Amino acid sequence: MRLLFFSLLVSVLSGCSSISSRPDELQRTWDAAHLRVLHGDTYAFGLMRAASNQDVLSKLPPGLKLPTVIYLHGCLGLDLEKQTRTLGRLLREGFAVIAPDSYALSNRRTVCGMGDRHVFSVRAAEARYAAEKAGALHWVDASNLFLIGHSEGGAGAAAYRGEQFNAIVISGFNCADGITRRVPTLAVAYRDDKWLYNTGGFFCTGATERMILEGTSHHALREEEVAERVVGFLKSHLKH
């Protein structure tokens, strides 16, 4: 049984190691990206490239530039509906949200609980590519881009090295491989999150701000107090 488990594990990780972060592959994640945009009575949601959403976006007021969050989903795929409390608050505060779909990559497999570092670097590349593409959109304020990542997406946010974002939020990851010091970062997790190791003791010690919640849950962005903290943190790093 142990030999079988080990063989399956090697097979999964070998498949993940073939995941590419070439521009043509990253374009797949952008083409499959979902968005949330709210401005007055104008609301766009779902697949960004959908004709209905493109029609809505084309009708936004000329010159409107929205501060925009690039959201990196967890290892089970797009989960915007699970993060509604935080992302919804951001929408009401005037932020737009764009979520690239990592599972649009070729040969993409889930590595939930595996901790494959190669996937983390690919997720960081997705964030970098999305920032470049978002900055060219007529309704995005390229001087006010932010990054939020949850779980495996949080690992990608922690692995990000660059200066495209004004601030970064990491949810449900322990930053075991370190964190960039060049971008203000808020890290949020539950002290006894079953998916993390020793969260309370060594959780994202390089972050600008940390928020450790009591409990065993993995979905910190669902909490009202976290939503309030995230909104305040991002707003404090808006460039006017």
Steps between C-alpha positions, in 0.01 A plus 500: 500500500781742588677421174179563307444832677860606432465410133181703469662795674799494266263476203300802613806713569662397175190613316508833683866557419404509131275802554643787299499872571575593138310810379277288277403287800445800727278651231271201553447600864421856391262392223308293756506769771184594690421846627280700733439869418246721674450868415168657590235285333759339273600147600715253305576152632613163368728427207670826408509430127127422485324727252249612764777615732695668223183690412458613862865607526478698177225711656699609804544880515786630282811559706386281790797317654430242769758377752523130424574184697657199331367201692682164498262215580575191709602153385143391424449771240301822470332564833384861483164415652676365811681830553194722451521671838843650431475534121145635525612767744777598262250533214283730710807709579569555129753223429471265203605135527660285230572132567719310249408133468808290574324186381497634146870406487596187307552190715384684811426270794401577855778474756283560804710416804804403289696824544659491153725807478499499120126565498550789741738671257253443216226666706729798558558517123122503449475803729779680318346432160151603615637829632653574161179419314271677746707818487416532130121488551328837455304473825788385725710744702847364423648702785274323750538126453479262797554125549296266719571127512328227698649159593701384196432847359637638826814297435520665159456843657776422751726381217441817298810716459438829327357848543186499283267500801450770761427238766452124539263293716582136577224277640538143625872454437797504740763663273737212568735611221507865601328807364590810302604796712451753221119502505282563809342166591214396729494129590187342649447145629344296779740395772402132475426482127520126428659569158790692649789411728575698817298798382511686829875481549658567162212624290620753238742674735626723216158654435438867567187409694371166629153397614478169684149373569410246766362179355562221252335637184686558174281774349593821678368724223145394594523682834353850541793617712743382232302674225515824696874463561574416135296794368671739739844363413453534125340843526795620705726418204295669229694755296309820433 
